Amino acid sequence: MFKWALVFAVIALIAAVLGFGGVAGAAAGIAKILFFVGLAFVALFVIMGVFAGKKIA
């Protein structure tokens, strides 16, 4: 998830440098969404891991 966010962020930067404002804005928006979805998944898996670790121990 974070890899794709980074890819879209790089696409946004390249598009912005070349003057494609619409493409840059869209790619930046997609990158932001993917980053926050990935962050939510990380938080979810950390919480699940803590609870699973407590059940095992």
N, C-alpha and C positions, 0 to 999 in steps of 0.2 A: 504494500500500500504506500509506504513512504518512498519507495523507488519510483513509482508512477507520479507521486506528487513532485518529486525532484525533477523528473523528466518534463512535466508540464511547466514547472517553474523555469527551467532552462529554455523551453520553447517560448514562453512568455517574454523572457529577457531578450532572446534573439529577435523575436517579432517586434519588440518595442524599439530595439536599436535600428532595425530596418524600416521602421515607420508604419508598421501594420498595427494600428491602435486597437481595432476591433478584435483581431486575433489575439493580441497580447492580453487584452482584458478578459477574454473568454478563457484563455489558457491559465491565467492567474487565478480566476475564479474556480476553475476545476482543480487546480493545484491546492488551493486553500481548503476546498471541500474534502479532497482526498486526505490531506494532512490531518484534519480534525477527525475524520472517520477513523483513520489509523490510530490516532491518539486515544480515541474512545475504545477501540479494540484492545490496545495495550493496557489501558486501565481495567477493562473488563477481565482480561486474562490474568492480570496481577491479583485482582480480588478473588477470582476463582481459584488461583493457585494458593493463596493464603488459606482459604477455607478448606481446600483439599488437603493441604499440609497439616491442618489442625485435626482433621478426621483420621489421618494416618497415624499421627503421633499420639 
